[in-house]
Amino acid sequence: MNENYTIGQLAKAAGVNVETIRYYERRGLIRQPPKPAEGYRTYPNATLAGILFIKRAQELGFTLEEINNLLSLGESHCSEVQELAEAKLASVREKINDLHRLEQVLEELVTQCRTNPDNAACPIVESLQPDPRQ
């Protein structure tokens, strides 16, 4: 494995674009290496590992702010990391419940639309319109 990467090589190895790396640097998620007197900045393998960690955490639904917290807790006691993970789990479960409720409402609306004898009035559109009495 490569010991040092230019920003372009790092972006390619991590599967992101160069602007993503610069954004992560601005957010403090990864460190920008010092610029040498001549040549280009080079990034160590640890930076590649950090970007891959960020991407994986995003795939799991963590925000960049939450990822920053995880990175800052990297050397902390597991219970602190566990608290963050438990909060995220509760949030994911809440979203799943919301999606199940949405699924039920949409199924009901689609059924109403299928069985609607009046093609001029759509139950789906009617359900989205505000009630003028309110």
N, C-alpha and C positions, 0 to 999 in steps of 0.2 A: 504494500500500500504506500502511496505517495506520502512523503514527510511534510511537504509544504505545497500549498496551492495558491495560485493567483486568484483573484476574485472570480474571474471567468471560469477557471478550472473548478473552483469550489462550487460555484453555481451549478455547473454541469454535473459534478459528482453528487450533489445533494438533490438534483432534480428541481431546482428553483431558478428564478432569474436573478440577475445581478441586483436589480432594484429591491428584491426581497431581502437580500443580504444587507444592503444598505439600510433598509427599514428596520431590520432586526438590530442592527448596530445602534441606530437612533433610539430605539426603544430600550436599549440596554440588555437585550436578550443574549447577544454575543458581543465579544470585545473586538474592536478594530485594532489590528496590529499597527505598531509604529511604522511610519513611512521611512524607508532607508534613504540615505543621501542620494543614492542612484538606484534606479530600477523601480520595481513594483513592490507593493506590500505583499507579504506571503502569509497565508493562514495555516495554522497547524491542524493536524488530524483531530484535535480536540474540538476545533470549531466545526468541522464536518459532523462530528458526533453530536454536538450541540444542536445544529440545524436539523439533523435527522430526529433528534429527541423532540424538538419543537413541532416538526411535521407530524410525528406520531401522536403527540399529545393533542394536536388540533384535530386529527382524525377521530380521536376519542371524544371530541366535543369540548375540550378545554379552550377558553379564550386566551389571547396573548397575555392578558393581565394575570390570569390564573396560572399560566405557564411560567410567567416571571416569578410568581410566588413559589411555585414548585421548584424552580431553579435556585431561588434564594434559600429554600429549605433543604436543598440537596444534601447538606452535611448535618442536618438537624435530626432530632429523634423521630423515629417512624410515626409516633402518635400525632405529630404536627402534620405530617403529610397525609396521614389517615383522615384527619379532620377535613382537609380540603377535598379528599376523594369522597368522603361520605356526603359532604355538601353537594358535590357534583352529582353523585348518585341520586340524591333526593331530587335535584333539579331535573335530571333525565327522567326519573319516574313520573314526575309531575307532567313533563312534556308528553310522555307516552299516554298518560291518562287523558290529557287534553286532545291528543290525536285520536284516541279511541272514541271520545265524545263527538269529535268532528266527523269521524267516519260514520257513526250512527246517524247523525243529522243528514249527512250527504246521501247515505243509502236511502233514508226515508224520502228525501226530496227527489231522488232519481226514480224511486218507485212511484211517487205521486205524478211525476212527469210522464212515466210510461203509461199510467192508467188514466191520464187526463183526457176526458172526452172533448174538451174545448181546446183546440190547437191555437186559438188566438190568445189565451191567457196561460202563461207558463208559471207553474207553482214555484219554480226555482227563482225566477225573476221577482215574483211577488213576495217571496220570503226575504229578499234582500232590500226591498223598498221600505223606507221608514214609515211608521204608522203616523198618519197626519193628526191623529187625536192626541198624540203625546207632545 
